[in-house]
Structures are given as structure tokens and as C-alpha cells.
Amino acid sequence: MMTSEPLVSVVTPVYNGEKYLAECIESVLAQGYESWEYVVHDNCSTDRTVEIAQGYADGDSRIRVETNTEFLDHLKNWNRSLRSISDESAYCKIVHADDWIFPECLARMVELGERAPTVDLVASYRLDGRTVNLDGLPYTGNVYAGREICRAALLGGPHLFGSPSSLLIRSSAIRRRDPFYNEANIHADTEACFEVLRDSDFGFVHQVLTYTRTHDEAVTAFTNRIGSSIPSDLSVFVKYGPHCLTPEEYERKLMVRLIGYSAFLAKNASRLRDPEFRRKHKETMASLREWVSLDEVMRGFRSNVARSLAKRRAAGQGVPPDGWQDALRRSELGRV
């Protein structure tokens, strides 16, 4: 082992990951970079996850398996897994159990981190299923001001964060924030990137170094059902927009997002009968009161619902018997 290399804590939080876990672990073992520890953090799996992970741990002292005594939701489990990294680690590389990393991943990402001490977050091109993405930065640069990366994202620029498997994080940035992921935000991985980049720089390696598997897993299916991505994006915007944007940019883009959110709610008014959908968006409304007036959202919501109903009548479709009128009359989202 090259002891001069800084230690990287590789972390895989996992629940019932037997289908792909071996492939994930093998990708870490294939790294040309050798100074790493690997923590597989099991969340009370009911399949062969622990057996598979322990088999690898028995053959390599750098791998250890930790198991929760009780099942946690995925964000709590992510946070607990990050608390298990070594006090000696300089960097942390999360690799979800259904993802994997290319053989040069740790070496290239750590090399950039060591060359630029102000960088706390390193990304690269990603193979996302069969598509390469996380592109959009000029090839001539590797280090960017964190505020400018966040600013570009808030203004509709390139999305560069991907998923946790896409990133290398300086361990000190994780230790400064406990919990690292906001457990109240189901899309906390994006929020965490904005938080880290408030006072640090962003590094980017122009090479495909990580792989994210695309499939209909439980968390994605749930977030799609409750429509959480739009309110999560809005919450991140009102929290970090004032730090990254000019007042004029912030006000203009905020109005665009509020109009978009009201249109989304109107389009999905019938789903207000779903208790989880309604609860999610009422919680969003409550949280936004700290940042913005919600009058525009509710006016837009009612206007969009009324417009949709008018179009249906004009087309001879009538009023759908699925809760639209009820939602329009009661404006349930305003009752927080």
C-alpha cells in the first residue's frame, strides 16, 4: 500500500442490495488507488446483502461491514453511514450498492483534491445508464468557485452534482455538518452540495469516472408519486438563491418558479385526495412562508385550475369527477 496517499473512506449504505452489491464492491477493489477503507453499512437487509459483504471483508482487511440494529429511512441511514468513516480519512467516496466506479475514479478525483485544497466537492462525467452526462463545463478548467457553480445551477445552467455516487467529498466538509443530509428533504443530496459549496470550491475531472444505474427503485417511485422534486427545487432556491444571485436575478427566477409550482399543483389538483401527496405540498407551503408570500402561488393555483376546467368544458369533456372542483373550492394547500 502507498502510505503517502491520503486515506479515502468509501461508503456504501445499503438495504437489500444483493443483486448488484458484488459488482459495486468489485469496482472498489479494482481501483488503482490503494489507500482506502471501505464501509458497507447495512440497513437491516432481509436478503443476502450482509453475507455478500462479509465474504469480501473476510478477504480484505480494508473492508468492514456495519449493520443497524433497527431499520432506518434512507436519509437517516445515509447519515449514520457517514458517521462511521475513519477519523484519519481525507476524502469520502459514497458508492451506492447499485452503482459502481471506474478503475481510475479515486486516483483522478483525489489528485484534483490534493492539487486544489480549496475544493471540497469533486465531480466528473457520469455514465447514467447508457448516457454520459454531468457535462457543460469548459474543458479548459478544473476548479470553479462554489458560489458560481451554484449560481449557474439556480439560473438553469448545467446540472453537475448527479447523485451521491457521482461525487468525492472532502471528509472535513462532512465532519463540519452533522447530520450531513437534511433528513426533512427527500432530495437532500442536492441540498448538501449547495451547503458544502457555500464556502468552498468545486472540482471537476473531465473523464467518465462513475456509473449510476437507472431503474424504478422504491425511493424514486415514491418521490414521483408525491411530486416532491418541484417543491424541493423551490426550497433549495429560496434557501440558497439570496446567497448566489443578485436581488434582481433572485426575484425574477423566484417568480418563474412560483408560477411553475402553481401550474404543477393545478395540473395535479385531483391528486390532493392522496394523503401523502397533500401532506407533502402542505408541508412545502408551510416551510416557504419563512421566505416568500404564498399569495401568488395560491392565485396561480386557482387560476390554472379554473383555466383547465374551462378548457375541458369547451372541449365538451365536462367537469372531471375526481376532486378538481373540491380542490378549487377549498384551496386545501392554503390550510397550513
C-alpha positions, 0 to 999 in steps of 0.5 A: 500500500502507498502510505503517502496517499491520503486515506479515502473512506468509501461508503456504501449504505445499503438495504437489500442490495444483493443483486448488484452489491458484488459488482459495486464492491468489485469496482472498489477493489479494482481501483488503482488507488490503494489507500482506502477503507471501505464501509458497507453499512447495512440497513437491516437487509432481509436478503443476502446483502450482509453475507455478500459483504462479509465474504469480501471483508473476510478477504480484505482487511480494508473492508468492514461491514456495519449493520443497524440494529433497527431499520432506518429511512434512507436519509437517516441511514445515509447519515449514520453511514457517514458517521462511521468513516475513519477519523484519519480519512481525507476524502469520502467516496459514497458508492451506492450498492447499485452503482459502481466506479471506474478503475481510475475514479479515486486516483483522478478525483483525489489528485484534483483534491490534493492539487486544489485544497480549496475544493471540497466537492469533486465531480466528473462525467457520469455514465447514467445508464447508457448516457454520459452526462454531468457535462457543460463545463469548459474543458479548459478548467478544473476548479470553479468557485462554489458560489458560481457553480451554484449560481449557474445551477439556480439560473438553469445552467448545467446540472453537475452534482448527479447523485451521491455516487457521482461525487468525492467529498472532502471528509472535513466538509462532512465532519463540519455538518452533522447530520450531513443530509437534511433528513426533512428533504427527500432530495437532500443530496442536492441540498448538501452540495449547495451547503458544502459549496457555500464556502468552498470550491468545486472540482471537476475531472473531465473523464467518465469516472462513475456509473449510476444505474437507472431503474424504478427503485422504491425511493424514486417511485415514491418521490414521483408519486408525491411530486416532491422534486418541484417543491424541493427545487423551490426550497433549495432556491429560496434557501440558497438563491439570496446567497448566489444571485443578485436581488434582481436575478433572485426575484425574477427566477423566484417568480418563474418558479412560483408560477411553475409550482402553481401550474404543477399543483393545478395540473395535479389538483385531483391528486390532493385526495392522496394523503401523502401527496397533500401532506407533502405540498402542505408541508412545502407551503408551510416551510416557504412562508419563512421566505416568500408570500404564498399569495401568488402561488395560491392565485396561480393555483386557482387560476390554472385550475379554473383555466383547465376546467374551462378548457375541458368544458369547451372541449365538451369533456365536462367537469372531471369527477375526481376532486378538481372542483373540491380542490378549487373550492377549498384551496386545501394547500392554503390550510397550513 
